[in-house]
Each structure stands twice: as structure tokens, then as C-alpha cells.
Amino acid sequence: MKTTTFKTGIHTIALMLLSFSACALTGCEKKEKVLDVETPAGELEINRDKDSGSVDVKVKKNEDQ
């Protein structure tokens, strides 16, 4: 009985360590906000990736108009 409990505990700890390491290694994107404009008609947001230099443009129109 004690050996199965011990094995279950080891498996649980191994699974937790694997999950934690996967989350720790993913990292986050390094982006900087270049421009953020909010108007009554909508929003415009421009971000630049610091690593690759690629630019991401997001436009959101307000549906109230």
C-alpha cells in the first residue's frame, strides 16, 4: 500500500515539475507600444517587436456609429 502511494506521489511531483518548466520556458513577447490613438470612431494601436522589429497594427471600429 505504501509503495503505490509513494509512486503516485513521485508521479505527481514529476508532473508538477514538468508543467512548471513548460510554463517557465515559454517566456513573453517583448513588444513596445509605438502609437495608441483612441477616437470616438474607433481605436488604432501599433506595436513593434523588440527582437525581430516586426510591426503589428490593430484597428478597432466602434459599433456605436
C-alpha positions in Angstrom: 0.0 0.0 0.0 2.8 2.4 0.9 4.7 1.7 -2.3 1.7 2.7 -4.5 1.2 5.9 -2.5 4.9 6.7 -2.8 4.8 6.0 -6.6 1.7 8.2 -7.0 3.4 11.0 -5.1 6.5 10.7 -7.2 4.4 10.8 -10.4 2.5 13.8 -9.1 5.7 15.7 -8.3 7.2 14.9 -11.7 4.1 16.1 -13.5 4.1 19.3 -11.5 7.8 19.9 -12.3 7.2 19.3 -16.0 4.2 21.7 -16.1 6.2 24.4 -14.2 9.2 24.1 -16.5 7.0 24.3 -19.6 5.4 27.5 -18.3 8.7 29.0 -17.3 10.3 28.4 -20.7 7.6 29.9 -22.8 8.5 33.5 -22.0 6.7 36.6 -23.0 6.9 38.7 -26.1 9.0 41.8 -25.9 6.9 44.5 -27.6 6.8 48.2 -27.3 3.8 50.4 -28.0 4.7 52.8 -30.8 1.3 54.5 -31.2 -2.1 54.3 -29.4 -4.9 56.5 -30.7 -8.4 56.5 -29.3 -11.2 58.4 -31.1 -15.0 58.4 -31.0 -15.0 56.4 -34.2 -12.5 53.7 -33.0 -9.0 52.8 -31.8 -5.6 52.4 -33.5 -2.8 50.6 -31.8 0.7 50.0 -33.3 3.2 47.7 -31.5 6.8 46.8 -32.5 8.5 43.6 -31.6 11.9 44.5 -30.0 13.5 41.2 -31.1 12.5 41.0 -34.8 11.5 44.6 -35.5 8.1 43.5 -37.0 5.2 45.9 -36.6 1.7 44.9 -35.6 -1.2 47.2 -36.4 -4.6 46.7 -34.7 -7.7 48.8 -35.7 -10.9 48.6 -33.8 -14.0 50.4 -35.0 -16.8 51.4 -32.6 -20.1 49.8 -33.5 -22.0 52.8 -32.0 -21.6 54.9 -35.2 
